[in-house]
Amino acid sequence: MSDKPQKKNKLIFKGDKEQKKKKRKHRSDEKEEREHGETTDQVWVRVDNLEDLIGPLFITHPSDPPVCLTVDEDDHFMAYPLPDLSETAPEPTIMQQVFVGSRITGSTNAFTFKSANNKYLSSDKFGVVACDSEAIGGQEEWKPTVTESGIAFESVHGKFLMVDEIAGGGVRIRADAEDVGFCESFRVYCQSRFKYKPKSKKQKSDGTGSEVDNV
């Protein structure tokens, strides 16, 4: 049995160069393929399926101003202001704006979201959201739902993650909403190379030598 190490998927930011295996090709073709591959891999695309939530994520909200979920080096959780999302393509600029989603073993719709500091997003029963937990418990469990406007995140306490406007301007993130509306609908992005791609339907023989769709 082979003991070859598994390849790791490295998160790519715009402008990063990815190493590729060398192949004997015409230099112009090789350069064009490399640039095209790097460009498409770096594009952040909207999440529209729960399967897209497995891997690196950029979680934003179209509030005024628009914000993204962020942690600093000391695990302080915050809503970080973003440029106008209508004028620029949404994408993280630092690792602290990226969370890694994972499905909880044995569940189809329960997820955890880990920060760049390897701490988990959580909510207590009062709706206070933090990202400083090193272990996974009930408060670190979230049930995302795909809505027409984006993604809603339900905590283990049955309340929804939301953007809350505060006096004097600005917003904060809480998790005590009873229903899903604009404030509870987040726009989540994943890099295109991590986006879930459904497997095509296999074809099988009908016994006469011709192939039919396996529906």
N, C-alpha and C positions, 0 to 999 in steps of 0.2 A: 504493500500500500504506500502511496506517495506521501511524503511529509512536507510537500511544498507549502510555503506560507501563503495564506489568502491575501489577495490584493485588497488594499484599503482605498476607499473612495475619499479623495481629498477635496475639500471645499474650495472652489475656484472663485476669486473675485475678479471683477473686470480689470483687464490689463495684466493679469497673471499669465505666465506662460506655462503650459503643461508639456511635460516630456512625453515623447511618443517614440515607439520603436522605429528604427530606421528601415526603410524599404528602398529597393532600387527602382526609382522612378525618375522621370524627367524633373529637373529642379523646379521649373515653373509650376508643374502639376502638383508637386509635393508641397510647395509653398502655399498654393491656393487651397489645397485640402486642409493643411494645418491651420491656416487663418480662419477658414470656414468652420472647422471643428471647434476651435477655441471660442469663436464668437457665439455659436449656438449653445455650447456647454455653459457659457457664462450668463445667458439670458435668464432672468427670473420671471416665471410665469404664474398666473393665478391658479390657486388650488381649487379644484372643482369636484374632488372625489376624496373620500376618507383615506384611500391608499396613498394619495399625494402627501399626507401628513406624516409619512414615515421618512425621516431624513432631515436635512437642514431646512429651516423655515425662517421666513421674514414676515413677522406678524404686524400688520398696520391697521390703522383705522382712519377713515376719511372725515375726521372731525375738523374743526376750524381753530387752530391749524391742524393739519394731518399729523399723526404721531405713529411711532412704532414702539413695541415693547422692547425695553433695553435694561441691562444690568451694568453696573460699573464694576471696577475691580474689587470693591468691598461688598459685593452682592446686594447693593442697594437697587431695588426695582423701581423703574420709572417709565413714564410715557415721554419719549424723546421726540421733539418737534421735527418735522420733515419739510422739505421744499414742497411747493405746490405740486400735487400728484398729477395734475392735468398738464403740466408743462415738462415733466421729467419722468422717465421710466423708473418705477419703484425698485430699489435695490439697496441692500445694506452696504455701508461703507467701512464698518468695523465689525470684528467678531462678536462684540458684546451685543450686537443687534440680531444675532442669529441664535435660534433655538433648535434643538434636535428633537424631533418627535419620534416616539416609539409606542407601538401597541402593547398593552399589557398582556402578558401570556395568558392564554385561555379565554380572552375576550375578543369580541369583534368590533366594539365601539368605544372601548376605554383606552385612553392614551396618557402618557406622561410627556412633559416638555422640559428638556434639560438645557440650561444656559451654557455659555462658553466657559463658565467657571465650574462646570460639572455639578451644579446645584439645580434642584427641581422647582418648577413653578407650583405654587400651592395656594389654597384659600382656606381660612378658618371659618367657623360657623357665623361669624359676624360680617363676613365678606371682605376681610382684609387680605389682600394679595401680597405674597412675598415670593422670593426666589432664593432662599438660603438653606434649603433642606438638602442634606447629603444622602438621605435614604428615602425610599418610596413607601408611603403609607396611604391611608384613605384620602388625606387632604391634598395629596399630590396627584390624585386621579381626576381626569377630565373626560367628559363625553362630548366630543365635537359633533355638530350637526351642520350639514350643508343646506343653506337657505338660498333664496333668490338673490339676496344682497351680499352673501359671503359665507362666513363660518361663524357659528355661535358655539361658545364653550360653556358647558354646564359643569358645575363643581359637584363634588360628592354630596354636598348639602342641598342639591336641587336648585341652586341659584345660578344665574348666568353672569359671565364676565362682561363688564361694561366700561364705557368711557364716561367719566363723570366730570362735568364742568365745575371749576372751583372759582370762588370770588376773586376778582382781580385779573381774570384771564387764566388760560392754561387748563389742563385737564389732568385727571388722575385715573388710575385703573382700580376698579372695585369688582366684587363678585357677589352682589346681593340683589340683582335684578330678578323680578318674578317672571317676566315675559321677554320675548325676543322682539326687538324693534331696531331702529337705526343705531342707537347707542350700543346695542349688543351684537351687531353684525360687523365682524372684522374681515379685512381683506388680507388673505394669507398667500404668500408666494413661496415657490420652491424653484430651485434651478432646474432648467429643462432636462438635464441629464438624469435627474432624480425623479422626474414626473412619472407616475404610473402609466404604463402602456399595456392595455388589455391584449391578451394573446389572441391571435387570429384563430378562427374556427378551423379545426383540422378537417381534412377531407378523407373520406374512406370509400372503399370499393363497394359497389352494390351487388357484386357477385357476377356481373356480366362483363367486367373489365373496365367499365366506365366509373368515374368518380363522382360522388355526390357530396353535398355539404352535410357535415355532421351537426344537425340542428337539434 
